[in-house]
Amino acid sequence: MYDIVIIGGGPAGGSAALFAAKAGKKTLLIDNDKSMTKRAWMENHYGIMEISGPDLVETGKKQAAKFGAEIVTAQVTNVSKADQGLVVEVEGQGSYETKHVILATGAVVELASQIGVTIKEGTEPRIKNVVDVDAQGKTNIEGIWAAGTCAGVSVHTIITSGDGAKVAINVISELNGERYVDHDVLKTN
């Protein structure tokens, strides 16, 4: 059983997977490889002079994998309750059991709607509907969280990355039973 399954491998999902895996949580990132970031060019991402969307997404996945996140390229077809958590069904690949799911599906909320997550009107240009979340990223269904554009934050990659990290920290904190902080310190000689 996974601690956290993240659905969507763009900046929000990749960042969530990075934080979850680095925290030692058994993490699975399922990406359908359709991120709108794959069409982006960024010169406004703090700490990066310029980068293509495909390079940003690929680097994020590599960072998450470095800390042990498993990455699967597939389409999620359903998420349902199970005796001890949730079951994430994947087209042609069976299913995965998990304690928590983070939806990071970008501008797409069909899966969220299908599984009973409350949807509301979006406020970003061209983003019609979003998942209704609280300040922590929780949805109306226990164990299902949402981050990034699908959760109503700005489509800018630096913002969705930060939101993915925020939601992952909140899930990790809930799993740990205490507030989790990931803070590395510069090593000096």
C-alpha positions in Angstrom: 0.0 0.0 0.0 1.2 3.5 -0.9 1.2 6.3 1.6 0.4 8.8 -1.2 -0.6 8.5 -4.8 -0.4 11.7 -6.9 -2.4 11.9 -10.1 -0.8 14.3 -12.5 2.9 14.9 -13.2 3.0 18.6 -14.0 4.6 21.1 -11.6 2.0 20.6 -8.8 2.1 16.8 -9.0 5.8 16.5 -9.5 6.5 18.9 -6.6 4.1 16.9 -4.3 5.8 13.7 -5.3 9.3 15.2 -4.6 8.3 16.3 -1.1 6.4 13.1 -0.3 9.3 10.8 -1.4 11.9 12.9 0.3 9.9 12.6 3.5 10.3 8.9 3.2 6.6 8.2 2.3 5.9 5.4 -0.2 4.9 7.6 -3.2 3.5 6.8 -6.6 3.1 9.5 -9.3 0.8 8.6 -12.1 1.0 10.9 -15.1 -0.9 10.7 -18.4 1.8 12.8 -20.1 -0.7 15.5 -21.1 0.5 18.3 -18.9 -0.2 21.8 -20.3 3.2 22.7 -19.0 4.6 20.6 -21.8 3.8 23.5 -24.2 5.2 26.2 -22.0 8.4 28.4 -22.0 9.3 30.0 -18.7 11.5 32.9 -17.9 9.6 33.9 -14.7 10.3 30.8 -12.6 12.4 32.0 -9.6 15.9 30.5 -9.5 15.8 29.4 -13.1 16.9 31.8 -15.9 14.8 30.1 -18.6 13.5 26.6 -19.1 11.1 24.7 -21.4 8.0 23.1 -20.0 9.1 19.6 -21.0 12.5 20.1 -19.3 10.9 21.4 -16.1 8.5 18.5 -15.9 11.2 16.0 -16.7 13.6 17.5 -14.1 10.8 17.4 -11.5 10.1 13.8 -12.1 13.8 13.0 -11.9 14.0 14.8 -8.5 11.1 12.8 -7.2 12.5 9.5 -8.4 15.9 10.4 -6.8 14.2 10.1 -3.4 12.3 6.9 -4.3 9.0 8.0 -5.9 7.7 5.5 -8.4 6.5 7.0 -11.6 4.0 5.4 -13.9 2.8 6.8 -17.3 -0.9 5.9 -17.5 -4.5 7.2 -17.4 -6.3 7.0 -14.0 -9.9 5.9 -14.6 -11.3 5.8 -11.0 -10.6 6.4 -7.3 -12.8 4.7 -4.8 -12.9 3.9 -1.1 -11.5 0.7 0.2 -11.4 -0.9 3.7 -8.0 0.7 4.6 -7.9 3.8 2.3 -8.4 4.3 -1.4 -8.0 2.3 -4.6 -6.7 4.1 -7.7 -7.7 2.3 -10.9 -5.4 2.7 -13.9 -6.4 2.0 -17.5 -4.8 -1.3 -18.6 -2.6 -1.6 -15.5 -4.9 -2.7 -12.6 -5.1 -0.7 -9.4 -3.1 0.7 -6.5 -4.0 1.0 -2.9 -3.1 4.1 -1.0 -3.9 6.0 2.2 -4.1 9.4 0.4 -4.6 10.7 -3.1 -3.5 14.1 -4.4 -5.2 15.3 -7.5 -2.9 17.4 -9.6 -4.7 17.2 -12.9 -4.1 20.7 -14.1 -7.0 22.3 -16.0 -8.9 18.9 -16.1 -11.4 18.1 -13.4 -13.4 15.3 -15.0 -11.9 12.6 -12.8 -12.5 14.6 -9.7 -16.2 15.1 -10.7 -16.6 11.5 -11.6 -15.4 10.3 -8.2 -17.7 12.7 -6.3 -15.3 15.4 -5.4 -17.1 18.8 -5.2 -16.4 21.1 -8.1 -16.8 24.9 -8.2 -16.5 27.6 -10.8 -12.9 28.6 -11.5 -11.5 32.2 -11.3 -8.5 31.9 -13.6 -8.8 32.9 -17.3 -9.8 29.8 -19.4 -10.2 27.6 -16.3 -13.9 26.9 -16.1 -14.1 24.6 -13.1 -11.9 23.6 -10.2 -11.9 21.3 -7.3 -13.3 22.8 -4.1 -10.6 22.5 -1.5 -10.0 24.0 2.0 -6.9 25.9 2.9 -5.0 22.7 3.5 -5.9 21.2 0.1 -8.5 18.7 1.4 -11.6 17.9 -0.7 -15.0 16.8 0.5 -13.8 13.1 0.4 -11.7 11.9 3.2 -8.1 11.1 2.0 -8.5 12.9 -1.3 -6.6 16.2 -1.7 -6.1 18.5 -4.7 -3.2 20.9 -5.6 -2.3 23.2 -8.4 -4.5 24.6 -11.2 -7.2 21.9 -10.6 -7.5 23.2 -7.0 -8.0 26.8 -8.2 -4.5 28.3 -8.0 -2.9 30.3 -10.7 -1.7 28.4 -13.8 1.9 29.8 -13.4 4.3 26.9 -12.8 6.0 28.5 -9.8 2.7 28.9 -8.1 1.4 25.4 -8.9 4.8 23.9 -7.8 4.5 25.7 -4.5 0.9 24.5 -4.0 1.9 20.9 -4.7 4.6 21.2 -2.1 2.1 22.8 0.4 -0.5 20.1 0.0 2.1 17.3 0.2 3.5 18.8 3.4 -0.1 18.8 4.8 -0.6 15.2 3.8 2.8 14.2 5.3 1.9 16.1 8.5 -1.4 14.2 8.8 0.4 10.9 8.2 3.0 11.7 10.8 0.6 13.1 13.4 2.7 16.3 13.7 3.7 19.2 11.5 6.4 18.2 9.0 9.1 20.5 7.8 11.6 19.7 5.1 14.6 22.1 5.6 18.0 21.1 4.3 21.0 23.0 5.6 24.0 24.1 3.5 27.0 21.9 4.2 30.2 23.7 5.0 33.7 22.4 5.5 
